[in-house]
Amino acid sequence: GPTVALKQSKRLVEQGTTSSLDEAIENEAAAQIVSASTDDHGEGVRAFVERRDPEFDGT
């Protein structure tokens, strides 16, 4: 699966109880940048456009 994105999501959930709203927004923006720059993100977009199941490799 898309391991980088899942790791980012887990980190955001864990930080959610101790972060202010401003910190949470900044953390979310940073996580989006990291996740969107992965090979898995590109594969997910291509698979969506091609109407097929994605083949994630964890990168």
N, CA, C and O atoms as a Maestro MAE file, in Angstrom:
{
 s_m_m2io_version
 :::
 2.0.0
}

f_m_ct {
 s_m_title
 :::
 protein
 m_atom[236] {
  # First column is atom index #
  i_m_mmod_type
  r_m_x_coord
  r_m_y_coord
  r_m_z_coord
  i_m_residue_number
  s_m_chain_name
  s_m_pdb_residue_name
  s_m_pdb_atom_name
  i_m_atomic_number
  :::
  1 25 0.813 -1.191 0.000 1 A "GLY " " N  " 7
  2 3 0.000 0.000 0.000 1 A "GLY " " CA " 6
  3 2 0.852 1.249 0.000 1 A "GLY " " C  " 6
  4 15 2.080 1.161 -0.020 1 A "GLY " " O  " 8
  5 25 0.233 2.391 0.021 2 A "PRO " " N  " 7
  6 3 0.954 3.667 0.010 2 A "PRO " " CA " 6
  7 2 1.541 3.960 1.392 2 A "PRO " " C  " 6
  8 15 0.993 4.762 2.148 2 A "PRO " " O  " 8
  9 25 2.644 3.313 1.709 3 A "THR " " N  " 7
  10 3 3.175 3.337 3.074 3 A "THR " " CA " 6
  11 2 3.588 4.722 3.546 3 A "THR " " C  " 6
  12 15 3.426 5.036 4.725 3 A "THR " " O  " 8
  13 25 4.115 5.556 2.665 4 A "VAL " " N  " 7
  14 3 4.533 6.902 3.085 4 A "VAL " " CA " 6
  15 2 3.314 7.706 3.523 4 A "VAL " " C  " 6
  16 15 3.341 8.349 4.572 4 A "VAL " " O  " 8
  17 25 2.257 7.675 2.735 5 A "ALA " " N  " 7
  18 3 1.045 8.422 3.077 5 A "ALA " " CA " 6
  19 2 0.418 7.899 4.364 5 A "ALA " " C  " 6
  20 15 -0.043 8.681 5.195 5 A "ALA " " O  " 8
  21 25 0.401 6.587 4.530 6 A "LEU " " N  " 7
  22 3 -0.160 6.017 5.759 6 A "LEU " " CA " 6
  23 2 0.664 6.411 6.977 6 A "LEU " " C  " 6
  24 15 0.111 6.706 8.036 6 A "LEU " " O  " 8
  25 25 1.972 6.416 6.829 7 A "LYS " " N  " 7
  26 3 2.848 6.831 7.931 7 A "LYS " " CA " 6
  27 2 2.598 8.298 8.287 7 A "LYS " " C  " 6
  28 15 2.549 8.653 9.465 7 A "LYS " " O  " 8
  29 25 2.439 9.145 7.274 8 A "GLN " " N  " 7
  30 3 2.159 10.558 7.519 8 A "GLN " " CA " 6
  31 2 0.818 10.721 8.243 8 A "GLN " " C  " 6
  32 15 0.708 11.511 9.181 8 A "GLN " " O  " 8
  33 25 -0.188 9.980 7.809 9 A "SER " " N  " 7
  34 3 -1.505 10.064 8.448 9 A "SER " " CA " 6
  35 2 -1.441 9.656 9.912 9 A "SER " " C  " 6
  36 15 -2.023 10.315 10.773 9 A "SER " " O  " 8
  37 25 -0.737 8.574 10.188 10 A "LYS " " N  " 7
  38 3 -0.601 8.106 11.570 10 A "LYS " " CA " 6
  39 2 0.093 9.161 12.428 10 A "LYS " " C  " 6
  40 15 -0.318 9.420 13.559 10 A "LYS " " O  " 8
  41 25 1.148 9.768 11.884 11 A "ARG " " N  " 7
  42 3 1.884 10.801 12.621 11 A "ARG " " CA " 6
  43 2 0.970 11.988 12.923 11 A "ARG " " C  " 6
  44 15 1.007 12.531 14.027 11 A "ARG " " O  " 8
  45 25 0.155 12.391 11.955 12 A "LEU " " N  " 7
  46 3 -0.746 13.524 12.164 12 A "LEU " " CA " 6
  47 2 -1.785 13.220 13.242 12 A "LEU " " C  " 6
  48 15 -2.101 14.084 14.060 12 A "LEU " " O  " 8
  49 25 -2.313 12.008 13.245 13 A "VAL " " N  " 7
  50 3 -3.291 11.623 14.271 13 A "VAL " " CA " 6
  51 2 -2.651 11.674 15.650 13 A "VAL " " C  " 6
  52 15 -3.244 12.181 16.601 13 A "VAL " " O  " 8
  53 25 -1.431 11.142 15.752 14 A "GLU " " N  " 7
  54 3 -0.732 11.142 17.038 14 A "GLU " " CA " 6
  55 2 -0.435 12.564 17.516 14 A "GLU " " C  " 6
  56 15 -0.504 12.835 18.715 14 A "GLU " " O  " 8
  57 25 -0.108 13.465 16.606 15 A "GLN " " N  " 7
  58 3 0.189 14.849 16.975 15 A "GLN " " CA " 6
  59 2 -1.080 15.646 17.271 15 A "GLN " " C  " 6
  60 15 -1.031 16.683 17.933 15 A "GLN " " O  " 8
  61 25 -2.204 15.159 16.781 16 A "GLY " " N  " 7
  62 3 -3.449 15.912 16.879 16 A "GLY " " CA " 6
  63 2 -3.882 16.257 18.285 16 A "GLY " " C  " 6
  64 15 -4.541 17.276 18.494 16 A "GLY " " O  " 8
  65 25 -3.532 15.442 19.241 17 A "THR " " N  " 7
  66 3 -3.979 15.694 20.611 17 A "THR " " CA " 6
  67 2 -3.118 16.727 21.328 17 A "THR " " C  " 6
  68 15 -3.511 17.245 22.373 17 A "THR " " O  " 8
  69 25 -1.952 17.027 20.774 18 A "THR " " N  " 7
  70 3 -1.047 17.960 21.452 18 A "THR " " CA " 6
  71 2 -0.740 19.204 20.628 18 A "THR " " C  " 6
  72 15 -0.020 20.085 21.098 18 A "THR " " O  " 8
  73 25 -1.266 19.296 19.416 19 A "SER " " N  " 7
  74 3 -0.970 20.430 18.536 19 A "SER " " CA " 6
  75 2 -2.068 21.479 18.608 19 A "SER " " C  " 6
  76 15 -3.242 21.168 18.807 19 A "SER " " O  " 8
  77 25 -1.657 22.723 18.441 20 A "SER " " N  " 7
  78 3 -2.644 23.790 18.280 20 A "SER " " CA " 6
  79 2 -3.219 23.689 16.866 20 A "SER " " C  " 6
  80 15 -2.696 22.945 16.036 20 A "SER " " O  " 8
  81 25 -4.273 24.419 16.595 21 A "LEU " " N  " 7
  82 3 -4.870 24.407 15.263 21 A "LEU " " CA " 6
  83 2 -3.858 24.875 14.221 21 A "LEU " " C  " 6
  84 15 -3.740 24.269 13.155 21 A "LEU " " O  " 8
  85 25 -3.133 25.939 14.519 22 A "ASP " " N  " 7
  86 3 -2.133 26.446 13.574 22 A "ASP " " CA " 6
  87 2 -1.041 25.412 13.311 22 A "ASP " " C  " 6
  88 15 -0.622 25.226 12.168 22 A "ASP " " O  " 8
  89 25 -0.585 24.743 14.362 23 A "GLU " " N  " 7
  90 3 0.430 23.698 14.188 23 A "GLU " " CA " 6
  91 2 -0.123 22.536 13.363 23 A "GLU " " C  " 6
  92 15 0.569 21.995 12.501 23 A "GLU " " O  " 8
  93 25 -1.358 22.163 13.629 24 A "ALA " " N  " 7
  94 3 -1.978 21.057 12.894 24 A "ALA " " CA " 6
  95 2 -2.092 21.388 11.410 24 A "ALA " " C  " 6
  96 15 -1.860 20.528 10.560 24 A "ALA " " O  " 8
  97 25 -2.448 22.624 11.097 25 A "ILE " " N  " 7
  98 3 -2.549 23.044 9.695 25 A "ILE " " CA " 6
  99 2 -1.181 23.006 9.025 25 A "ILE " " C  " 6
  100 15 -1.055 22.540 7.893 25 A "ILE " " O  " 8
  101 25 -0.162 23.490 9.716 26 A "GLU " " N  " 7
  102 3 1.205 23.447 9.170 26 A "GLU " " CA " 6
  103 2 1.673 22.006 8.980 26 A "GLU " " C  " 6
  104 15 2.271 21.678 7.956 26 A "GLU " " O  " 8
  105 25 1.406 21.152 9.957 27 A "ASN " " N  " 7
  106 3 1.806 19.745 9.862 27 A "ASN " " CA " 6
  107 2 1.104 19.043 8.701 27 A "ASN " " C  " 6
  108 15 1.712 18.245 7.989 27 A "ASN " " O  " 8
  109 25 -0.169 19.346 8.520 28 A "GLU " " N  " 7
  110 3 -0.935 18.746 7.422 28 A "GLU " " CA " 6
  111 2 -0.377 19.188 6.071 28 A "GLU " " C  " 6
  112 15 -0.237 18.375 5.157 28 A "GLU " " O  " 8
  113 25 -0.061 20.469 5.946 29 A "ALA " " N  " 7
  114 3 0.505 20.971 4.689 29 A "ALA " " CA " 6
  115 2 1.833 20.283 4.377 29 A "ALA " " C  " 6
  116 15 2.086 19.905 3.234 29 A "ALA " " O  " 8
  117 25 2.669 20.124 5.383 30 A "ALA " " N  " 7
  118 3 3.961 19.454 5.188 30 A "ALA " " CA " 6
  119 2 3.759 17.990 4.794 30 A "ALA " " C  " 6
  120 15 4.467 17.475 3.928 30 A "ALA " " O  " 8
  121 25 2.804 17.331 5.421 31 A "ALA " " N  " 7
  122 3 2.535 15.926 5.105 31 A "ALA " " CA " 6
  123 2 2.018 15.776 3.675 31 A "ALA " " C  " 6
  124 15 2.352 14.808 2.992 31 A "ALA " " O  " 8
  125 25 1.213 16.723 3.227 32 A "GLN " " N  " 7
  126 3 0.708 16.682 1.849 32 A "GLN " " CA " 6
  127 2 1.847 16.788 0.845 32 A "GLN " " C  " 6
  128 15 1.855 16.092 -0.170 32 A "GLN " " O  " 8
  129 25 2.809 17.661 1.133 33 A "ILE " " N  " 7
  130 3 3.960 17.827 0.240 33 A "ILE " " CA " 6
  131 2 4.759 16.532 0.166 33 A "ILE " " C  " 6
  132 15 5.133 16.088 -0.919 33 A "ILE " " O  " 8
  133 25 5.020 15.930 1.322 34 A "VAL " " N  " 7
  134 3 5.779 14.675 1.356 34 A "VAL " " CA " 6
  135 2 5.029 13.581 0.597 34 A "VAL " " C  " 6
  136 15 5.608 12.892 -0.243 34 A "VAL " " O  " 8
  137 25 3.760 13.428 0.890 35 A "SER " " N  " 7
  138 3 2.978 12.352 0.278 35 A "SER " " CA " 6
  139 2 2.821 12.540 -1.230 35 A "SER " " C  " 6
  140 15 2.878 11.571 -1.987 35 A "SER " " O  " 8
  141 25 2.627 13.774 -1.661 36 A "ALA " " N  " 7
  142 3 2.418 14.043 -3.085 36 A "ALA " " CA " 6
  143 2 3.683 13.878 -3.914 36 A "ALA " " C  " 6
  144 15 3.613 13.820 -5.142 36 A "ALA " " O  " 8
  145 25 4.832 13.801 -3.263 37 A "SER " " N  " 7
  146 3 6.084 13.673 -4.007 37 A "SER " " CA " 6
  147 2 6.549 12.220 -4.137 37 A "SER " " C  " 6
  148 15 7.654 11.968 -4.618 37 A "SER " " O  " 8
  149 25 5.727 11.273 -3.716 38 A "THR " " N  " 7
  150 3 6.136 9.863 -3.763 38 A "THR " " CA " 6
  151 2 5.740 9.207 -5.086 38 A "THR " " C  " 6
  152 15 4.840 9.667 -5.789 38 A "THR " " O  " 8
  153 25 6.438 8.126 -5.395 39 A "ASP " " N  " 7
  154 3 6.082 7.325 -6.571 39 A "ASP " " CA " 6
  155 2 4.679 6.741 -6.417 39 A "ASP " " C  " 6
  156 15 3.938 6.631 -7.394 39 A "ASP " " O  " 8
  157 25 4.317 6.366 -5.192 40 A "ASP " " N  " 7
  158 3 2.987 5.802 -4.955 40 A "ASP " " CA " 6
  159 2 1.886 6.805 -5.284 40 A "ASP " " C  " 6
  160 15 0.829 6.418 -5.784 40 A "ASP " " O  " 8
  161 25 2.117 8.071 -5.014 41 A "HIS " " N  " 7
  162 3 1.118 9.086 -5.352 41 A "HIS " " CA " 6
  163 2 0.919 9.124 -6.864 41 A "HIS " " C  " 6
  164 15 -0.210 9.125 -7.354 41 A "HIS " " O  " 8
  165 25 2.024 9.156 -7.587 42 A "GLY " " N  " 7
  166 3 1.925 9.151 -9.047 42 A "GLY " " CA " 6
  167 2 1.204 7.921 -9.564 42 A "GLY " " C  " 6
  168 15 0.386 8.016 -10.479 42 A "GLY " " O  " 8
  169 25 1.502 6.770 -8.986 43 A "GLU " " N  " 7
  170 3 0.835 5.533 -9.380 43 A "GLU " " CA " 6
  171 2 -0.655 5.604 -9.063 43 A "GLU " " C  " 6
  172 15 -1.476 5.143 -9.856 43 A "GLU " " O  " 8
  173 25 -1.012 6.169 -7.925 44 A "GLY " " N  " 7
  174 3 -2.424 6.301 -7.571 44 A "GLY " " CA " 6
  175 2 -3.181 7.174 -8.555 44 A "GLY " " C  " 6
  176 15 -4.304 6.850 -8.943 44 A "GLY " " O  " 8
  177 25 -2.572 8.275 -8.957 45 A "VAL " " N  " 7
  178 3 -3.202 9.174 -9.935 45 A "VAL " " CA " 6
  179 2 -3.341 8.470 -11.287 45 A "VAL " " C  " 6
  180 15 -4.406 8.505 -11.904 45 A "VAL " " O  " 8
  181 25 -2.259 7.831 -11.742 46 A "ARG " " N  " 7
  182 3 -2.312 7.120 -13.029 46 A "ARG " " CA " 6
  183 2 -3.383 6.028 -13.011 46 A "ARG " " C  " 6
  184 15 -4.145 5.881 -13.966 46 A "ARG " " O  " 8
  185 25 -3.433 5.274 -11.929 47 A "ALA " " N  " 7
  186 3 -4.420 4.198 -11.825 47 A "ALA " " CA " 6
  187 2 -5.843 4.756 -11.849 47 A "ALA " " C  " 6
  188 15 -6.730 4.168 -12.468 47 A "ALA " " O  " 8
  189 25 -6.061 5.873 -11.187 48 A "PHE " " N  " 7
  190 3 -7.388 6.496 -11.180 48 A "PHE " " CA " 6
  191 2 -7.786 6.912 -12.592 48 A "PHE " " C  " 6
  192 15 -8.894 6.624 -13.045 48 A "PHE " " O  " 8
  193 25 -6.872 7.593 -13.283 49 A "VAL " " N  " 7
  194 3 -7.158 8.068 -14.640 49 A "VAL " " CA " 6
  195 2 -7.400 6.888 -15.588 49 A "VAL " " C  " 6
  196 15 -8.265 6.947 -16.461 49 A "VAL " " O  " 8
  197 25 -6.629 5.828 -15.401 50 A "GLU " " N  " 7
  198 3 -6.738 4.649 -16.263 50 A "GLU " " CA " 6
  199 2 -7.823 3.677 -15.802 50 A "GLU " " C  " 6
  200 15 -8.029 2.633 -16.423 50 A "GLU " " O  " 8
  201 25 -8.512 4.016 -14.723 51 A "ARG " " N  " 7
  202 3 -9.603 3.194 -14.182 51 A "ARG " " CA " 6
  203 2 -9.162 1.758 -13.898 51 A "ARG " " C  " 6
  204 15 -9.789 0.790 -14.328 51 A "ARG " " O  " 8
  205 25 -8.054 1.662 -13.154 52 A "ARG " " N  " 7
  206 3 -7.533 0.349 -12.775 52 A "ARG " " CA " 6
  207 2 -7.102 0.400 -11.314 52 A "ARG " " C  " 6
  208 15 -7.000 1.477 -10.728 52 A "ARG " " O  " 8
  209 25 -6.852 -0.751 -10.739 53 A "ASP " " N  " 7
  210 3 -6.349 -0.811 -9.369 53 A "ASP " " CA " 6
  211 2 -4.889 -0.371 -9.350 53 A "ASP " " C  " 6
  212 15 -4.123 -0.738 -10.241 53 A "ASP " " O  " 8
  213 25 -4.493 0.412 -8.346 54 A "PRO " " N  " 7
  214 3 -3.096 0.836 -8.266 54 A "PRO " " CA " 6
  215 2 -2.194 -0.313 -7.837 54 A "PRO " " C  " 6
  216 15 -2.630 -1.252 -7.170 54 A "PRO " " O  " 8
  217 25 -0.946 -0.219 -8.227 55 A "GLU " " N  " 7
  218 3 0.069 -1.183 -7.815 55 A "GLU " " CA " 6
  219 2 1.144 -0.426 -7.041 55 A "GLU " " C  " 6
  220 15 2.164 -0.027 -7.604 55 A "GLU " " O  " 8
  221 25 0.906 -0.234 -5.745 56 A "PHE " " N  " 7
  222 3 1.822 0.519 -4.898 56 A "PHE " " CA " 6
  223 2 3.054 -0.312 -4.565 56 A "PHE " " C  " 6
  224 15 2.968 -1.529 -4.397 56 A "PHE " " O  " 8
  225 25 4.206 0.361 -4.472 57 A "ASP " " N  " 7
  226 3 5.430 -0.347 -4.096 57 A "ASP " " CA " 6
  227 2 6.075 0.218 -2.831 57 A "ASP " " C  " 6
  228 15 7.173 -0.191 -2.453 57 A "ASP " " O  " 8
  229 25 5.394 1.149 -2.187 58 A "GLY " " N  " 7
  230 3 5.903 1.671 -0.918 58 A "GLY " " CA " 6
  231 2 6.904 2.794 -1.043 58 A "GLY " " C  " 6
  232 15 7.573 3.145 -0.071 58 A "GLY " " O  " 8
  233 25 7.015 3.370 -2.245 59 A "THR " " N  " 7
  234 3 7.963 4.480 -2.424 59 A "THR " " CA " 6
  235 2 7.265 5.730 -2.900 59 A "THR " " C  " 6
  236 15 7.911 6.759 -3.102 59 A "THR " " O  " 8
  :::
 }
 m_bond[235] {
  # First column is bond index #
  i_m_from
  i_m_to
  i_m_order
  :::
  1 1 2 1
  2 2 3 1
  3 3 4 2
  4 3 5 1
  5 5 6 1
  6 6 7 1
  7 7 8 2
  8 7 9 1
  9 9 10 1
  10 10 11 1
  11 11 12 2
  12 11 13 1
  13 13 14 1
  14 14 15 1
  15 15 16 2
  16 15 17 1
  17 17 18 1
  18 18 19 1
  19 19 20 2
  20 19 21 1
  21 21 22 1
  22 22 23 1
  23 23 24 2
  24 23 25 1
  25 25 26 1
  26 26 27 1
  27 27 28 2
  28 27 29 1
  29 29 30 1
  30 30 31 1
  31 31 32 2
  32 31 33 1
  33 33 34 1
  34 34 35 1
  35 35 36 2
  36 35 37 1
  37 37 38 1
  38 38 39 1
  39 39 40 2
  40 39 41 1
  41 41 42 1
  42 42 43 1
  43 43 44 2
  44 43 45 1
  45 45 46 1
  46 46 47 1
  47 47 48 2
  48 47 49 1
  49 49 50 1
  50 50 51 1
  51 51 52 2
  52 51 53 1
  53 53 54 1
  54 54 55 1
  55 55 56 2
  56 55 57 1
  57 57 58 1
  58 58 59 1
  59 59 60 2
  60 59 61 1
  61 61 62 1
  62 62 63 1
  63 63 64 2
  64 63 65 1
  65 65 66 1
  66 66 67 1
  67 67 68 2
  68 67 69 1
  69 69 70 1
  70 70 71 1
  71 71 72 2
  72 71 73 1
  73 73 74 1
  74 74 75 1
  75 75 76 2
  76 75 77 1
  77 77 78 1
  78 78 79 1
  79 79 80 2
  80 79 81 1
  81 81 82 1
  82 82 83 1
  83 83 84 2
  84 83 85 1
  85 85 86 1
  86 86 87 1
  87 87 88 2
  88 87 89 1
  89 89 90 1
  90 90 91 1
  91 91 92 2
  92 91 93 1
  93 93 94 1
  94 94 95 1
  95 95 96 2
  96 95 97 1
  97 97 98 1
  98 98 99 1
  99 99 100 2
  100 99 101 1
  101 101 102 1
  102 102 103 1
  103 103 104 2
  104 103 105 1
  105 105 106 1
  106 106 107 1
  107 107 108 2
  108 107 109 1
  109 109 110 1
  110 110 111 1
  111 111 112 2
  112 111 113 1
  113 113 114 1
  114 114 115 1
  115 115 116 2
  116 115 117 1
  117 117 118 1
  118 118 119 1
  119 119 120 2
  120 119 121 1
  121 121 122 1
  122 122 123 1
  123 123 124 2
  124 123 125 1
  125 125 126 1
  126 126 127 1
  127 127 128 2
  128 127 129 1
  129 129 130 1
  130 130 131 1
  131 131 132 2
  132 131 133 1
  133 133 134 1
  134 134 135 1
  135 135 136 2
  136 135 137 1
  137 137 138 1
  138 138 139 1
  139 139 140 2
  140 139 141 1
  141 141 142 1
  142 142 143 1
  143 143 144 2
  144 143 145 1
  145 145 146 1
  146 146 147 1
  147 147 148 2
  148 147 149 1
  149 149 150 1
  150 150 151 1
  151 151 152 2
  152 151 153 1
  153 153 154 1
  154 154 155 1
  155 155 156 2
  156 155 157 1
  157 157 158 1
  158 158 159 1
  159 159 160 2
  160 159 161 1
  161 161 162 1
  162 162 163 1
  163 163 164 2
  164 163 165 1
  165 165 166 1
  166 166 167 1
  167 167 168 2
  168 167 169 1
  169 169 170 1
  170 170 171 1
  171 171 172 2
  172 171 173 1
  173 173 174 1
  174 174 175 1
  175 175 176 2
  176 175 177 1
  177 177 178 1
  178 178 179 1
  179 179 180 2
  180 179 181 1
  181 181 182 1
  182 182 183 1
  183 183 184 2
  184 183 185 1
  185 185 186 1
  186 186 187 1
  187 187 188 2
  188 187 189 1
  189 189 190 1
  190 190 191 1
  191 191 192 2
  192 191 193 1
  193 193 194 1
  194 194 195 1
  195 195 196 2
  196 195 197 1
  197 197 198 1
  198 198 199 1
  199 199 200 2
  200 199 201 1
  201 201 202 1
  202 202 203 1
  203 203 204 2
  204 203 205 1
  205 205 206 1
  206 206 207 1
  207 207 208 2
  208 207 209 1
  209 209 210 1
  210 210 211 1
  211 211 212 2
  212 211 213 1
  213 213 214 1
  214 214 215 1
  215 215 216 2
  216 215 217 1
  217 217 218 1
  218 218 219 1
  219 219 220 2
  220 219 221 1
  221 221 222 1
  222 222 223 1
  223 223 224 2
  224 223 225 1
  225 225 226 1
  226 226 227 1
  227 227 228 2
  228 227 229 1
  229 229 230 1
  230 230 231 1
  231 231 232 2
  232 231 233 1
  233 233 234 1
  234 234 235 1
  235 235 236 2
  :::
 }
}
